[in-house]
Amino acid sequence: MERMPYREELDVLTPRTEVRERVTSSDWRTGLPVLASGSVVLRDLRASDAPSLFALLTTEEVARFISPPPTTVEGFERFIAWTHRERAAGNYVCFGIVPHGMDTAIGIFQIRQLEPGFGTAEWGFAMGSSFWGTGAFIDGAKMVVNFAFDVVGTHRLEARAAVANGRGNGALRKVGAIQEGILRKSFLRNGEYLDQTLWTILDEDWRRSKSVWGPRIH
Ligand SMILES: CC(C)(COP(=O)(O)OP(=O)(O)OC[C@H]1O[C@@H](n2cnc3c(N)ncnc32)[C@H](O)[C@@H]1OP(=O)(O)O)[C@@H](O)C(=O)NCCC(=O)NCCS
């Protein structure tokens, strides 16, 4: 999450068949598919998500280990518009996390390419703290990782988490990422360089671990 472009200038496992059907008829660059699991829906962000994201992602506990989020609702509106432009340009994907029964996003999953074509990509995530520990993260994370490997064409998915970010590292371990090493003093936050843990998931490992998550539906 730390290195995600949050700058102001600037989504039962759905049944995988549903993901595939949707993207064969519409490229993700023109609009993200809606992915649904038991607890959350992932979809493109909307301007109307700005107040909710502002309220939930700017708290000290959420923002502590991530790049500074926008500081106003308008800043989040600009960020949301930026996510749409970058998606349309084929550089970046940002899903809003919407719990069932709600209309607005309470968090985001981002994927950005680290090389043209997304072969190696980096993902990050943040959710309002009232939703931590609810299962929303793991449900959404599985769909996002599937999306990266099956739809976007990623083979290596990286994530960086500040070593001091226990929850972020715990979440990555839980989703099955492998810790590859420590990136020393790689993240500047509040005037201090922090060490980060580099976590990775390879498409082949993910497909092998499918039995953990349940059989493929097709
Ligand atoms: C990262 C985030 C999306 C994860 O969502 P979440 O709902 O908190 O995640 P979960 O509760 O499903 O999983 C976190 C795991 O870490 C564990 N954990 C919590 N604190 C921990 C700590 N200090 N050390 C190690 N593990 C810890 C939890 O027990 C949980 O594992 P479990 O379900 O097996 O018990 C959320 O915490 C968040 O938005 N954090 C702020 C933004 C952020 O830091 N983003 C990540 C940057 S890499």
The ligand as a MOL file (V3000), in Angstrom:
LIG
                    3D

  0  0  0     0  0            999 V3000
M  V30 BEGIN CTAB
M  V30 COUNTS 48 50 0 0 0
M  V30 BEGIN ATOM
M  V30 1 C -4.5490 -4.0250 5.7570 0
M  V30 2 C -6.0270 -4.1640 5.9980 0
M  V30 3 C -6.8120 -3.8490 4.7130 0
M  V30 4 C -6.3020 -5.6220 6.3970 0
M  V30 5 O -7.6700 -5.7670 6.7110 0
M  V30 6 P -8.0620 -6.4630 8.1230 0
M  V30 7 O -9.5440 -6.6410 8.1440 0
M  V30 8 O -7.4340 -5.6870 9.1880 0
M  V30 9 O -7.3320 -7.8630 7.9640 0
M  V30 10 P -7.6750 -9.2070 8.6830 0
M  V30 11 O -8.1830 -8.9220 10.0640 0
M  V30 12 O -8.5550 -10.0470 7.7930 0
M  V30 13 O -6.2420 -9.8820 8.7000 0
M  V30 14 C -5.1920 -9.3210 9.4360 0
M  V30 15 C -4.4430 -10.4280 10.1270 0
M  V30 16 O -3.3220 -9.8570 10.7890 0
M  V30 17 C -3.3330 -10.2580 12.1340 0
M  V30 18 N -2.7230 -9.2110 12.9240 0
M  V30 19 C -3.3070 -8.1500 13.4860 0
M  V30 20 N -2.4030 -7.4230 14.1380 0
M  V30 21 C -1.2250 -8.0410 13.9660 0
M  V30 22 C 0.0920 -7.7840 14.4400 0
M  V30 23 N 0.3660 -6.7090 15.1730 0
M  V30 24 N 1.0570 -8.6220 14.0810 0
M  V30 25 C 0.8010 -9.7130 13.3130 0
M  V30 26 N -0.4310 -10.0230 12.8580 0
M  V30 27 C -1.4260 -9.1840 13.1920 0
M  V30 28 C -4.7970 -10.4520 12.4710 0
M  V30 29 O -4.9700 -11.2590 13.6200 0
M  V30 30 C -5.3070 -11.0900 11.1850 0
M  V30 31 O -5.0240 -12.4690 11.1100 0
M  V30 32 P -6.1310 -13.5860 11.5420 0
M  V30 33 O -7.4080 -13.2570 10.8330 0
M  V30 34 O -5.5040 -14.8680 11.0980 0
M  V30 35 O -6.2730 -13.4550 13.0170 0
M  V30 36 C -6.4850 -3.1980 7.1230 0
M  V30 37 O -5.9100 -3.5760 8.3440 0
M  V30 38 C -6.1180 -1.7670 6.8150 0
M  V30 39 O -6.7990 -1.1040 6.0800 0
M  V30 40 N -5.0080 -1.2410 7.4130 0
M  V30 41 C -4.6020 0.1410 7.1910 0
M  V30 42 C -4.0130 0.3760 5.8330 0
M  V30 43 C -2.8110 -0.5020 5.6200 0
M  V30 44 O -1.9680 -0.5990 6.4760 0
M  V30 45 N -2.7620 -1.1410 4.4500 0
M  V30 46 C -1.7990 -2.1750 4.1540 0
M  V30 47 C -0.5370 -1.6680 3.7320 0
M  V30 48 S 0.5000 -3.0460 3.2120 0
M  V30 END ATOM
M  V30 BEGIN BOND
M  V30 1 1 1 2
M  V30 2 1 2 3
M  V30 3 1 2 4
M  V30 4 1 2 36
M  V30 5 1 4 5
M  V30 6 1 5 6
M  V30 7 2 6 7
M  V30 8 1 6 8
M  V30 9 1 6 9
M  V30 10 1 9 10
M  V30 11 2 10 11
M  V30 12 1 10 12
M  V30 13 1 10 13
M  V30 14 1 13 14
M  V30 15 1 14 15
M  V30 16 1 15 16
M  V30 17 1 15 30
M  V30 18 1 16 17
M  V30 19 1 17 18
M  V30 20 1 17 28
M  V30 21 1 18 19
M  V30 22 1 18 27
M  V30 23 2 19 20
M  V30 24 1 20 21
M  V30 25 1 21 22
M  V30 26 2 21 27
M  V30 27 1 22 23
M  V30 28 2 22 24
M  V30 29 1 24 25
M  V30 30 2 25 26
M  V30 31 1 26 27
M  V30 32 1 28 29
M  V30 33 1 28 30
M  V30 34 1 30 31
M  V30 35 1 31 32
M  V30 36 2 32 33
M  V30 37 1 32 34
M  V30 38 1 32 35
M  V30 39 1 36 37
M  V30 40 1 36 38
M  V30 41 2 38 39
M  V30 42 1 38 40
M  V30 43 1 40 41
M  V30 44 1 41 42
M  V30 45 1 42 43
M  V30 46 2 43 44
M  V30 47 1 43 45
M  V30 48 1 45 46
M  V30 49 1 46 47
M  V30 50 1 47 48
M  V30 END BOND
M  V30 END CTAB
M  END
